[in-house]
Amino acid sequence: MATTTNISTSYVGEHKGKIISAALLAGNTLGSQAITFRPNVKFQEVVRRLETDGIVKDSTCDFTDTSTISSVERFLTPKELQVNLELCKKDWVDDWAGVQMGYSAFDNMPKSIQDYIIQYVAAKVAQTTETSIWQGADGAGDFDGFETLLSVDADLPASQELAGTTVTAANVIDELGDVVDAIPSSLYGNPDLCIYVSQNVFRAYKRALGGFGAS
């Protein structure tokens, strides 16, 4: 069965050849490579975390074991998602782009429509993936995101868990300051250290810095 297609058209006058649609959230996280890609994972991939304690001790004349090495595992499990669209050519015969289909029983989808739908669907997939990366809850069409995984992680240090609050332009600098204060000394100054914020926090921060003139 073809995908349900609702076309509203007057089919009179001259078509300007332009198509518009709602603006979509850009896939910034994947596009900027802000996270690490793990390609070709067929079933599961194991990520091992290794920790030690008290590795340096006072010197003695005898050999004495130092430290404890702990190795724990995390599993990366891919989730298969899909996009299934089937367009019926008959639905587009009386549309503005119908002339692009040709004049035979073996006509094709209008190229302008076909190209635009492909681009639009790709952007939709990017938007859904961007939302899932941060807020996904393993529902229909998404996967567990950072917020979901962090909320159930019992191993997070209590000193790095901050109380949530509504962020505004009036308090955003103080709230970001609390985040910076909670960064462990072992990480602070690391060239790979970044602070990721949601769009509403970024908007508030720009306003607190003086608006759009701030860079």
C-alpha positions in Angstrom: 0.0 0.0 0.0 1.4 3.4 -1.0 2.1 6.1 1.6 -1.0 8.2 2.2 -0.4 11.4 0.2 -2.5 14.6 0.8 -2.1 17.1 -2.1 -3.8 20.5 -2.0 -3.6 22.2 -5.4 -5.5 24.6 -7.6 -3.6 23.5 -10.7 -4.2 26.8 -12.5 -1.9 29.6 -13.5 1.9 29.3 -13.6 4.0 27.4 -11.1 7.1 29.1 -9.8 8.9 25.8 -9.4 9.6 26.3 -5.7 8.6 24.0 -2.8 8.7 24.9 0.8 8.3 22.9 4.0 8.7 23.5 7.8 12.2 24.2 9.0 13.9 21.3 10.7 16.4 20.9 13.5 19.9 20.4 12.0 21.9 17.3 12.9 24.7 19.3 14.5 26.0 16.6 16.8 26.8 14.1 14.0 27.7 16.8 11.5 30.3 18.3 13.8 31.6 14.9 14.9 31.0 15.8 18.5 30.6 12.1 19.4 32.7 9.1 18.4 31.4 6.9 15.5 31.6 3.1 15.9 30.9 1.7 12.4 30.1 -1.9 11.4 28.8 -3.1 14.8 26.7 -6.1 13.8 25.3 -7.2 17.2 27.1 -5.7 20.1 30.4 -4.0 20.9 32.1 -4.0 24.3 33.7 -0.9 25.6 36.0 -1.6 28.6 36.7 1.0 31.3 39.8 0.5 33.5 40.4 2.3 36.8 43.2 2.1 39.4 43.6 3.5 42.9 46.7 4.4 45.0 49.2 3.4 42.3 52.2 5.3 43.8 53.3 4.3 47.3 56.3 5.0 49.5 59.5 3.0 48.5 60.6 0.0 50.6 63.3 -2.6 50.2 60.7 -5.3 49.4 58.3 -5.7 46.5 54.8 -5.0 47.6 51.8 -5.0 45.4 50.3 -1.5 44.9 46.9 -0.4 43.8 43.8 -2.3 42.6 42.9 -2.5 38.9 39.2 -2.6 38.1 37.9 -3.3 34.7 34.2 -2.9 33.9 32.3 -3.3 30.6 29.7 -1.3 28.8 27.8 -2.7 25.8 27.0 -0.8 22.6 23.9 -2.4 21.0 22.8 -1.0 17.6 19.1 -0.5 17.0 17.8 -0.9 13.5 15.5 1.9 12.2 13.9 2.4 8.8 12.1 4.8 6.6 9.5 3.3 4.3 7.8 5.6 1.8 5.9 4.4 -1.3 4.5 7.1 -3.6 1.8 6.5 -6.1 2.4 8.2 -9.4 -1.4 8.6 -10.0 -1.6 11.0 -7.0 0.7 13.5 -8.8 -0.8 13.5 -12.3 -3.1 16.5 -11.6 -0.5 18.4 -9.7 1.6 21.3 -10.9 4.5 19.0 -11.6 2.4 16.5 -13.6 3.9 17.7 -16.9 7.3 16.4 -15.7 6.0 12.9 -15.6 5.8 12.4 -19.4 3.0 11.4 -21.7 2.8 7.6 -21.6 1.6 4.8 -19.4 5.2 4.4 -18.2 5.5 7.8 -16.7 7.7 8.6 -13.8 7.4 10.6 -10.6 8.0 14.4 -11.2 11.8 14.9 -10.7 11.4 18.1 -8.8 9.1 16.4 -6.3 11.2 13.3 -6.1 14.4 15.2 -5.4 12.8 17.4 -2.8 11.2 14.5 -1.0 14.6 12.7 -0.8 16.3 15.8 0.6 13.4 16.5 3.0 13.3 12.9 4.3 17.1 12.9 4.8 16.7 16.1 6.9 13.9 14.6 8.9 16.1 11.6 9.7 18.9 13.9 10.8 16.4 15.8 13.1 15.1 12.6 14.6 18.6 11.3 15.2 19.8 14.6 16.8 16.9 14.5 19.2 17.4 10.8 20.0 21.2 11.3 20.8 20.3 13.7 23.6 16.7 12.9 24.7 15.8 9.5 23.2 14.1 7.0 25.5 14.2 3.8 23.3 10.7 4.4 22.1 9.3 3.8 18.6 11.7 5.3 16.1 14.4 6.4 18.6 17.0 5.0 20.9 18.3 5.7 24.4 20.0 9.2 24.5 22.4 10.7 27.0 19.8 12.1 29.3 18.1 8.7 29.7 21.4 6.8 30.1 22.8 9.3 32.6 19.6 9.3 34.7 19.9 5.6 35.4 23.7 5.4 35.8 24.4 4.6 39.5 28.2 5.0 39.0 28.0 8.8 38.4 29.9 10.7 41.2 27.5 12.5 43.5 29.7 15.6 43.4 29.1 15.9 39.7 25.3 15.7 39.9 23.8 19.2 39.9 20.2 20.1 40.8 18.2 21.1 37.8 16.6 24.5 37.4 15.0 26.7 34.8 17.8 28.5 32.9 17.2 32.1 32.0 19.4 35.0 30.8 19.6 36.2 34.4 21.0 32.9 35.9 22.7 31.1 33.0 26.2 32.4 33.8 25.9 31.2 37.4 24.5 27.9 36.3 27.3 27.3 33.8 29.7 28.3 36.6 28.3 25.5 38.7 29.0 23.1 35.9 32.6 24.3 35.6 33.1 24.1 39.3 32.0 20.4 39.2 34.5 19.4 36.6 37.2 17.1 38.2 40.7 18.6 38.4 41.9 15.6 36.4 39.8 16.7 33.4 40.0 20.5 33.7 42.4 21.8 31.1 42.2 18.7 29.0 42.1 19.9 25.3 39.2 17.5 24.6 37.1 18.9 27.4 33.8 20.5 26.1 30.6 21.7 27.6 27.5 20.9 25.6 24.3 22.8 26.2 20.8 22.7 24.8 19.5 25.5 22.5 17.6 27.2 25.2 20.7 27.5 27.4 22.7 28.8 24.4 20.1 31.4 23.7 20.1 32.5 27.3 23.9 32.7 27.3 24.0 34.8 24.2 21.5 37.2 25.7 23.5 37.4 28.9 26.6 38.3 26.9 24.8 41.1 25.2 22.9 39.6 22.4 23.7 38.6 18.8 26.8 40.9 18.8 28.6 38.5 21.1 30.9 35.9 19.5 
